[in-house]
Amino acid sequence: MSSILKTLRLVADPTRIRILSLLRQEELSVVELQEILAMGQSRISSQLSQLKQVDLVDDRRAGKNIIYRFQAPDVAAGGNALLAAIDLAAGEVPEIEEDRAALAIALSKRTDKARAYFDQLAGKFGRTYCPGRSWKSLSETLLKLLPPLVIADLGAGEGTFSQLLAQRAELVIAVDNSEKMVEFGASVAKENGFTNLEYRLGDIEDPPIDPGTIDLAFFSQALHHAQKPRRAIERAFTILKPGGRIVILDLLKHGYEDARELYADVWLGFSELEIADFLENAGFGEIDMALVDREKDSPHFQTLMAIATKPT
């Protein structure tokens, strides 16, 4: 073990305390630490290098990645006292609690091997022509496997997705705050003979739907247009039946400021931690999140999917 004075000087830094607290819970790569701490690669690598110098961090190679892990200090050289000091210091770092939540998200993404496989497949899908293969045919097939549900499409726009859902649902309620969108969607639904598809004028932060009447609430690229996305999710919780589910598809947080003017976006996407926080505070459980798409063209918008359940 390195000099105790040198070690104490090094660990007396909030960022290094955060890194040590994370590595004491789980071995992590630099990329995972970047996601959890929302810091640049060079800064994290520098901190890890310094922690390695005092033998508090070790690393190992796993394929192309370097995995970092906590190395417990020697008990005979005052290791227990040092750990106690680190624990006390961690209690003074406000970001530690958020880091734990972000760690849970990072670990769930790591274990989702099937999702990683389909992410790779999605990048190739459609590049080579194959008769009869399309996303539309696949989505309609999957919808046929679902039981008939009462579904709320919140922020539905003209309702293309609502019409797809209505082919299988018991009832779809499409809510949008644009009168022209609602009029257009309702006329298209009528033309196509959908008797189980209702368009309602209203705000997603206070949808015109009775409490406890919905099986599945959908937000498809709608939350980043809401003035108060947290309230929209809270209201979705209210309209859901016990055991009902919420599905969110929205942009991952980005820095493309022009989106505010070009697309009338109120929010520049959301981080996984923010969506998880919205859901947890609204009362949802069984939260599952993944990045399901990344656009190939700049600014490379990414789509975050979150699914959660209202407790019974």
C-alpha positions in Angstrom: 0.0 0.0 0.0 1.2 3.5 -0.8 2.0 6.2 1.8 -1.1 6.8 3.9 -0.5 10.6 3.6 -0.3 10.4 -0.2 -3.4 8.2 -0.3 -5.4 10.6 1.9 -4.4 13.5 -0.3 -5.6 11.7 -3.4 -8.9 10.4 -2.1 -9.8 13.9 -0.6 -11.4 14.7 -3.9 -15.1 14.4 -4.7 -14.7 12.9 -8.1 -12.2 10.2 -6.9 -14.6 9.5 -4.0 -17.4 8.9 -6.5 -15.3 6.6 -8.6 -14.2 4.6 -5.5 -17.7 4.3 -4.3 -18.8 2.9 -7.7 -16.0 0.5 -8.0 -16.6 -0.9 -4.5 -20.0 -1.9 -5.8 -19.1 -3.2 -9.3 -16.2 -3.6 -11.8 -16.7 -1.0 -14.5 -15.1 0.1 -17.8 -14.2 3.7 -18.6 -17.2 4.0 -21.0 -19.5 2.9 -18.2 -18.0 5.3 -15.8 -18.4 8.1 -18.4 -22.1 7.3 -18.7 -22.7 7.1 -14.9 -20.7 10.2 -14.0 -21.4 12.3 -17.2 -17.7 13.1 -17.5 -15.2 13.0 -20.3 -13.0 10.0 -20.9 -9.7 11.9 -20.3 -10.8 13.2 -16.9 -11.9 9.8 -15.7 -8.8 8.0 -17.1 -6.6 10.6 -15.2 -8.5 10.0 -11.9 -8.2 6.2 -12.4 -4.5 6.5 -13.1 -3.9 8.4 -9.8 -6.0 5.9 -7.8 -3.9 3.0 -9.3 -0.8 4.8 -8.1 -1.9 4.4 -4.5 -3.1 0.8 -5.1 -6.8 1.5 -4.5 -7.8 0.6 -8.1 -6.7 -2.3 -10.3 -7.5 -3.2 -13.9 -7.9 -6.3 -16.1 -8.5 -6.8 -19.8 -11.8 -8.2 -21.0 -11.6 -8.5 -24.8 -11.1 -5.0 -26.2 -12.1 -3.3 -22.9 -10.1 -2.5 -19.8 -12.2 -3.2 -16.7 -11.4 -1.3 -13.5 -12.0 -2.7 -10.0 -11.6 -1.6 -6.4 -8.5 -3.0 -4.6 -9.0 -3.2 -0.9 -6.2 -1.6 1.1 -4.0 -3.7 3.4 -5.6 -4.1 6.8 -2.2 -4.2 8.5 -1.3 -0.9 7.0 -4.4 0.9 8.3 -6.7 -0.2 5.5 -9.9 -0.3 7.7 -9.3 3.2 8.9 -8.8 4.4 5.3 -12.1 2.7 4.2 -13.9 4.3 7.1 -12.5 7.7 6.1 -13.7 7.1 2.5 -17.2 6.2 3.7 -17.4 9.3 5.8 -16.2 11.4 2.8 -18.8 9.8 0.6 -21.5 10.9 2.9 -20.6 14.5 2.1 -20.7 14.1 -1.7 -24.3 14.8 -2.9 -23.9 13.1 -6.2 -23.3 9.6 -4.6 -27.0 8.8 -4.5 -27.6 9.7 -8.2 -24.5 7.7 -9.0 -26.1 4.6 -7.5 -29.2 5.0 -9.6 -27.1 5.6 -12.7 -25.1 2.5 -11.9 -28.2 0.3 -11.8 -29.1 1.6 -15.3 -25.6 0.9 -16.6 -25.7 -2.7 -15.2 -29.1 -3.4 -16.7 -27.8 -2.3 -20.1 -24.7 -4.5 -19.7 -26.8 -7.6 -19.1 -29.2 -7.0 -21.9 -27.4 -9.2 -24.5 -30.4 -9.8 -26.6 -31.0 -6.1 -26.9 -27.4 -5.6 -28.1 -28.0 -8.3 -30.7 -31.1 -6.6 -32.1 -29.3 -3.2 -32.1 -26.8 -4.7 -34.5 -29.5 -6.3 -36.6 -31.4 -3.0 -36.8 -28.4 -1.3 -38.4 -28.5 -3.9 -41.2 -32.2 -4.3 -41.6 -33.5 -3.1 -45.0 -30.1 -2.5 -46.5 -30.5 -5.6 -48.7 -33.8 -6.2 -50.5 -35.8 -9.2 -49.3 -39.3 -9.7 -50.7 -42.0 -9.2 -48.1 -39.7 -8.1 -45.2 -40.6 -4.8 -43.6 -40.9 -3.2 -40.2 -44.6 -2.7 -40.8 -45.2 -6.4 -41.3 -43.2 -7.3 -38.2 -44.9 -4.7 -36.1 -48.4 -5.8 -37.2 -47.5 -9.4 -36.5 -46.4 -8.5 -33.0 -49.5 -6.5 -32.4 -51.6 -9.6 -33.3 -50.0 -11.4 -30.4 -51.1 -8.9 -27.9 -54.4 -9.2 -26.0 -57.0 -6.6 -26.8 -56.2 -3.6 -24.6 -57.5 -0.1 -23.8 -54.7 2.1 -25.0 -54.0 5.8 -24.6 -51.7 7.3 -27.3 -50.7 10.5 -25.6 -49.4 13.2 -28.0 -50.7 11.2 -30.9 -50.3 13.9 -33.6 -52.3 12.8 -36.7 -52.5 9.4 -35.2 -50.6 7.1 -37.6 -49.4 5.0 -34.7 -52.9 5.1 -33.1 -54.4 3.6 -36.3 -51.8 0.8 -36.2 -52.7 0.0 -32.6 -56.4 0.1 -33.3 -56.1 -2.9 -35.5 -55.8 -5.0 -32.4 -56.8 -2.9 -29.4 -60.2 -3.0 -27.7 -60.1 0.8 -27.7 -57.4 3.4 -28.6 -57.8 7.0 -27.3 -55.6 9.4 -29.2 -54.9 12.6 -27.4 -53.3 15.7 -29.0 -53.5 19.5 -28.3 -53.6 20.4 -31.9 -57.2 20.9 -33.1 -56.2 20.4 -36.7 -54.3 17.2 -35.9 -57.3 15.8 -34.0 -59.7 16.7 -36.9 -57.5 15.1 -39.5 -56.9 12.0 -37.5 -60.6 11.5 -36.7 -61.5 11.9 -40.4 -58.9 9.3 -41.5 -60.1 6.9 -38.8 -63.6 7.3 -40.1 -62.6 6.8 -43.7 -60.8 3.6 -42.7 -63.7 2.3 -40.6 -62.1 2.4 -37.2 -64.9 2.3 -34.6 -62.5 1.6 -31.7 -60.4 4.7 -32.2 -61.3 8.0 -30.5 -59.5 11.3 -31.0 -59.7 13.7 -28.2 -58.4 17.3 -28.0 -56.4 17.8 -24.8 -53.0 18.2 -23.2 -50.8 15.3 -22.3 -50.2 16.9 -19.0 -53.9 16.6 -18.2 -55.4 14.2 -20.7 -59.2 14.0 -21.0 -59.4 10.4 -19.8 -61.0 9.0 -16.7 -58.7 7.7 -13.9 -58.0 4.0 -13.8 -59.4 3.2 -17.2 -56.3 2.5 -19.4 -54.3 -0.7 -19.8 -51.4 0.8 -21.7 -50.2 4.5 -22.0 -48.0 5.5 -24.8 -45.7 8.5 -25.2 -44.1 8.3 -28.7 -41.7 11.3 -29.1 -44.1 13.5 -27.2 -42.5 14.2 -23.8 -39.9 16.5 -25.2 -42.7 18.8 -26.4 -44.3 18.9 -22.9 -43.8 22.0 -20.7 -43.9 19.7 -17.6 -42.9 16.1 -18.6 -42.9 15.0 -15.0 -46.5 16.0 -14.6 -47.4 14.2 -17.9 -46.0 10.9 -16.5 -47.8 11.5 -13.2 -51.1 11.9 -15.0 -50.4 8.8 -17.1 -50.0 6.9 -13.8 -53.4 8.2 -12.7 -55.3 7.1 -15.8 -53.8 3.6 -15.8 -55.5 0.6 -14.2 -53.5 -1.2 -11.5 -51.1 -3.4 -13.3 -51.2 -1.1 -16.4 -48.1 -0.2 -18.2 -46.5 2.9 -19.6 -44.2 3.0 -22.7 -42.0 6.0 -23.5 -40.1 6.5 -26.7 -38.2 9.8 -26.6 -34.9 11.4 -27.6 -31.9 10.7 -25.5 -30.5 14.0 -24.2 -28.6 15.9 -26.9 -27.1 19.3 -27.6 -28.7 20.2 -30.9 -30.1 23.6 -29.9 -31.7 24.2 -33.4 -34.3 21.5 -32.5 -36.1 24.2 -30.5 -36.8 26.2 -33.6 -36.9 23.5 -36.2 -39.2 21.0 -34.3 -40.7 23.2 -31.5 -38.9 21.0 -29.0 -39.2 22.3 -25.4 -36.6 19.8 -24.1 -33.4 18.6 -25.8 -34.2 15.0 -24.9 -33.8 13.3 -21.6 -31.1 11.2 -19.9 -31.9 7.7 -18.7 -31.6 8.9 -15.2 -34.1 11.7 -15.7 -36.7 9.3 -17.2 -36.1 6.8 -14.4 -36.6 9.5 -11.8 -39.8 10.7 -13.5 -41.2 7.1 -13.4 -40.1 6.3 -9.9 -41.5 9.5 -8.4 -44.8 8.9 -10.2 -45.1 5.5 -8.5 -44.1 3.2 -11.3 -42.1 0.0 -10.7 -40.5 -2.7 -12.9 -38.7 -0.1 -14.9 -36.9 -1.3 -18.0 -34.9 1.0 -20.2 -32.7 0.7 -23.4 -31.4 2.8 -26.3 -33.2 1.3 -29.3 -32.1 3.5 -32.2 -29.4 5.9 -33.3 -29.8 7.9 -36.5 -26.9 7.7 -39.0 -27.1 11.3 -40.0 -25.9 14.3 -37.9 -26.9 15.2 -35.2 -27.3 11.5 -34.7 -30.4 11.6 -32.5 -30.8 8.5 -30.3 -34.1 7.1 -29.1 -34.6 5.9 -25.5 -37.3 3.4 -24.7 -38.7 3.0 -21.2 -41.3 0.6 -20.0 -42.7 0.5 -16.5 -45.7 -0.9 -14.5 -48.2 0.6 -12.2 -48.3 -1.6 -9.0 -51.4 -3.7 -8.4 
